[in-house]
């Protein structure tokens, strides 16, 4: 499968409605982005069950800002709508293959449990901080 362009309008539904989505945040003027593009495209052809999306940070500045992009290229990986990987910098082909495999192998029940525990811990902390001292 070829890479697809993602926009502010298509990003959310693409991430939510597909199992695994890898997103490359890039810009035309960025040398490392241009060097990484063939690696990203080649991986998309090897993994037809994975959605490979690209976000042009110049054209999609609000989306890039909302995603917290401060350096490009930045690669994000989503599984079942959950962000499971985010890292700036271009990956070599072997590292990108390892990333795809690692995301495929994730135990998503465990990921969801850890997220729930983390959120529970944060709400407990917020509750205890907001409680009046006796």
WOCOR-V225363 format. One record per helix or strand. SS is the DSSP state (@ for helix, = for strand). FROM is the first residue (numbers start at 0). TO is the last residue. If there is no record, write none. Layout:
ss->{SS & SS}
from->{FROM & FROM}
to->{TO & TO}
This chain:
ss->{= & @ & = & @ & = & @ & = & = & @ & @}
from->{3 & 10 & 19 & 30 & 50 & 60 & 73 & 81 & 92 & 107}
to->{4 & 16 & 25 & 45 & 55 & 65 & 78 & 87 & 103 & 129}
